[in-house]
Amino acid sequence: MQSELVDHLGNAIETQWQENPKLSFDQALNIEFKKFGVFGFMDVVEKRQAVLGKKYNGLVRQHLKDFFGVPKIFLTVLLTLGLFSVLKVSIYGKWIFIGFYITLLGLAFYKLIKDGFLKKKKKQTAEKKWLFEQIIRQYGGFAGIIILPFNIFVQIFIHADDFLGNDYYILGLSFFLVLFSLMLFIIFKVIPAKAEEYLLATYPEYKLEKL
């Protein structure tokens, strides 16, 4: 967070000097401080969070697009058709769907709780905090994805016999579960595993911090 603010102030002071080279560093710094008003740096932090939030969302979309491009699209199709076949053929299709969904939900909650403890533990250290790292570790705004489909799940549970009696519904449910699985895999596994790579691309000074 400090690096975000220092970078912002550095750029602002440089702009001040371009407009008025006679300003001293302290004068330029005071001018910038006055711009923050009564809310201090909160406006800068919120704007930066919004920018980095969009960047995170872009990473999720890009990884998801990879599963719909060659060659990963074959895996996506294979998983969808495989699940479709199981739900269609098995007399326990309703319970297979429910079990699959609850398992995904349970794994997601386990990951959220586990990472919550790790986050609290890290707060107690003097290690520098990076805004984009916090967004990655908190899964941006996508953590809510584990709750969002719950209403869909309830409706499917109530009308399971109707849904599982129609091939188009079964195919749709299969695709929904595969897509849900891919989203959880991306936000809980893929992006956190590449966190350092993304942080290095965002903060040139991050590499120095890790040396």
C-alpha positions, -999 to 999 in steps of 0.1 A, spaced: 0 0 0 28 24 8 44 17 -26 11 26 -43 10 60 -25 47 68 -29 44 60 -66 13 83 -69 31 111 -50 63 107 -71 44 110 -104 24 140 -91 55 158 -78 72 152 -112 43 168 -129 45 198 -106 81 203 -115 74 201 -152 48 229 -147 69 249 -123 106 239 -121 113 265 -94 92 246 -68 112 228 -40 105 192 -31 87 203 1 66 228 -17 55 203 -44 48 177 -17 27 202 3 7 211 -28 -1 174 -34 -10 168 3 -36 196 1 -53 179 -28 -63 149 -7 -86 170 15 -102 157 47 -103 121 35 -65 119 31 -53 91 8 -86 71 8 -96 85 -26 -63 74 -41 -64 40 -25 -100 34 -37 -92 44 -72 -62 22 -72 -83 -7 -59 -108 -2 -87 -80 -3 -113 -64 -34 -98 -98 -50 -94 -105 -46 -131 -70 -61 -138 -78 -91 -116 -112 -96 -134 -94 -95 -167 -70 -123 -155 -100 -144 -145 -117 -138 -179 -85 -146 -197 -79 -179 -179 -115 -188 -185 -112 -180 -222 -83 -204 -223 -106 -233 -215 -127 -223 -246 -98 -221 -269 -77 -248 -285 -65 -271 -270 -83 -268 -237 -117 -266 -253 -115 -303 -259 -111 -309 -221 -141 -286 -214 -163 -304 -240 -151 -338 -228 -159 -330 -191 -193 -316 -201 -202 -346 -222 -189 -370 -196 -210 -355 -169 -240 -354 -193 -236 -391 -199 -235 -399 -162 -265 -378 -153 -285 -391 -182 -278 -428 -177 -277 -431 -139 -309 -436 -120 -292 -415 -92 -286 -385 -115 -303 -361 -91 -281 -372 -62 -249 -372 -83 -257 -336 -93 -264 -326 -57 -233 -345 -44 -210 -329 -70 -223 -294 -63 -220 -298 -25 -185 -311 -28 -175 -281 -49 -191 -258 -24 -174 -275 6 -140 -273 -10 -145 -236 -18 -156 -228 18 -126 -249 32 -103 -228 10 -118 -195 21 -116 -204 58 -80 -217 55 -68 -186 36 -87 -164 61 -65 -179 89 -33 -174 68 -44 -138 61 -48 -130 99 -14 -146 106 3 -125 79 -12 -93 93 7 -99 125 40 -98 106 60 -67 96 61 -79 60 52 -53 34 16 -55 21 9 -52 -16 -26 -41 -27 -28 -63 -57 -16 -93 -37 -44 -87 -12 -69 -86 -41 -55 -119 -55 -55 -136 -20 -91 -124 -15 -101 -136 -49 -112 -101 -61 -150 -100 -61 -153 -136 -73 -155 -152 -39 -192 -145 -41 -194 -169 -70 -197 -198 -45 -230 -183 -31 -244 -169 -64 -255 -202 -79 -273 -213 -47 -307 -202 -58 -302 -221 -91 -293 -251 -71 -324 -249 -50 -346 -246 -81 -329 -276 -97 -333 -296 -65 -371 -288 -64 -376 -296 -101 -349 -322 -104 -372 -348 -120 -383 -324 -147 -348 -312 -154 -333 -347 -156 -360 -359 -179 -349 -335 -206 -316 -339 -225 -313 -302 -231 -317 -295 -194 -292 -323 -185 -267 -308 -210 -272 -273 -195 -267 -286 -159 -236 -305 -170 -222 -273 -186 -231 -253 -155 -213 -277 -132 -182 -277 -154 -182 -239 -157 -186 -236 -119 -157 -260 -114 -134 -241 -138 -142 -208 -121 -133 -222 -87 -102 -238 -101 -91 -205 -116 -98 -182 -86 -86 -207 -60 -57 -224 -77 -45 -210 -111 -42 -172 -102 -28 -176 -67 -2 -200 -81 9 -173 -105 6 -145 -79 44 -137 -79 44 -134 -117 15 -110 -116 30 -90 -88 63 -86 -106 45 -73 -136 26 -48 -115 54 -37 -91 89 -35 -105 102 -31 -69 85 -63 -58 115 -83 -69 139 -62 -48 116 -68 -18 120 -105 -22 158 -105 -26 
